[in-house]
Amino acid sequence: MVHFTNDRMFNHRLIDAFNEHQDSSYKILVFDWWTWLRSQANALDTKLSTDEVITEVKEYDICFFVIREVLKTTGPNNYHGIDKILQNMVTELDNLNVFYVTLSENSIFPMDESKTFSIPWFIGNDLYTSPDTSIDFDYRPKDYTFNMLLGSEKPHRTRMFETIGAKSYMYSTYFGHKDFKHKSSIHLEDIDITNNLTNQDENVKLDTENIHIIRDNSNWSLSHIVPESIYNNSHFDMVAETHAFPPNMDFTTEKTGKPLSTGRFFIWYNSPHKVEYLKQFGFELQDYLCEYDNILDDDDRLTAILDLIKDISDNENYIKKIYKDTKKSRIHNQELYKELMETTDVKLSSWITTQINRNYKTEKTI
């Protein structure tokens, strides 16, 4: 049997992969790290205890620890020594029959690679792309050089919008900022999406994950819909990821997945070394003018990104050169994205089966 600590919060593809083993004679626990940590918010003000987690894991024959969101605290870094507490928890879990499915990574909590199945967050979550979205591998004239679609309010996004949001070459939205939402462009947005974004309470964090829009007779999370008209009328994407720091974190959401899935050139503000992180899954970003990816200082990295965008701006020759120089990599990345979306579920299911069988063989040996 399989028990989920919170199956409503899991992506359906993860649920399906584990549900194949509901008839197993083993007691299998699928533990959702992020839901548990958020439930401990009050404990962060005093001292976090992981005893209940360890106790619950020990009640099962085998546990799969699913890390969808980043394995970190929700408060200030190392608040009340919580990082050390979590490191100790991971160490103790490693001594139990625990395996890991990671959609994000934090190097201060190292996982045993032999017991870990890793995929980028955006591969674990489906995207909707309209068949009318233009996939442009070669240059054609467009209204905007870049689009920059900013969600909930964050300091780095505010700096971006203040610096380049009003430029003529940039199609910009920032619906999560109560002052800048009214300065956001809307003429390329779908009406239903615009209504959902502008009508939210501006005193509450913008919600794009739990708002659903109907496309092709199916419900899609608003944040997982590729913006058809915006893509058709802009050359490149400026991606402002959810967590742009610290350097030990690897977390790439649908914001990064959208341009990869459609073969677009994009510039990203994320924590450093994303080229190396995505390279381990086969993505090729070395031609994407991404020297800024190696800059560790957050402010310096953002400054380099903003300078690069200004250099490209309305420079038609530069834009054409980017199309030419990145075409091979963009085609590769789009094809790889499609392949990973088609094969990851099967690979995950096979990996889960292998770990369960490993447990069976260990018992037989004992």
C-alpha positions, 0 to 999 in steps of 0.5 A: 500500500502507498500512503501520501502525506498530502496527495492533493498537493502532488502533481498528478504525474507523481501520484500516478507513478507511485499509485502503480504500487498500491497493491504492493505488500510493502507499506510505502510512504510518500512524504511531501517535504514542502507541505510539511515545512509550511505546516511548521511555520509557527515552530520556526519562531521557536525551534523546529522539531523533526522528531515526528518526521523520523517517527513517521518514516520508521513506521513504513517499510520504505519512504520516498521523500519528495522535494518539489519546492526548495529544501530550505527554511521559509524564514531567514537563512539559518533562522534559530539554527534551522538549517543545521536541524534540517541537515541533521534530519537528512543525515538521519533519513539517509540511515533509514530506508529513504529515497528522494525525488527532487524537483529542486536542489539545495547543496547544503542538504546533500542527497545520496545520488544512488538514492535520488531521482532528480528532474527540473521542477518545470519537467514535473509540471505540464505547460499549455501551448496554443497551436497558434503560438509561433515557434520562431527559430529564424528572425522575423520582425516583431513589435518587441525585443523582450517580454518581461512578465513579473508575478508576485512582488520581489525586490529584484523584480521591482528593480527590473521593472523600474529600470527597463519596464517602461522601455519601448523594446520591452513588453512588461507586466508586474501585476503582483506590485500594487503600484506597478500593476496599473503600469503593466501592458495588457493589450497582448494579454488574453482577457480572461488572464488579465481579469484574473490578474488585475482583480486580485486583492493587491494587499495579498501575494499574487496567486497564479498557481491556484487560479485556473483557466480553461484552454482546449476544454481543460483547466490549466493553472494560469502560470502554466499557460504559454502567452500566445500573443506575447510570444508571437510579438516579442523575440526573447524572454526576460525570466525573473525566477522565484528564488534568485539566491542563494548560490547553493540553490537549484530551482527552475520553475515554469518561467524557465520551462516556457522558453525552453519548451518553445525554442526561444532565446531567453535571459534569466535572473536566477541563482548562479550556475544554472547553466551547469545545473540544466546541463546535467539534464542535457540542456545546452545554454552555452550559446545564450550569452550567459556569462552573467550566470557565473557572477556570484554577487546578486546585485552584480549579476542583475546589473550585468543582466540589465546591461545585456538587455540594454545592449540588445534592445532595438539593435536589429543586427544583434537580434538577428545574430542571436537567432543565428548563433543560438538556433542549433541549441534552441532546437535541441532544447525544445526537442529535449524538453519534449523528450523529457516530458514524454519519458520522465514518467516512465523512468520515474516509475521504473526507478521507483520499482527498482528501489522497492525491489532493492528493498525486497532483495535486502530483506531476502539477504538478511 
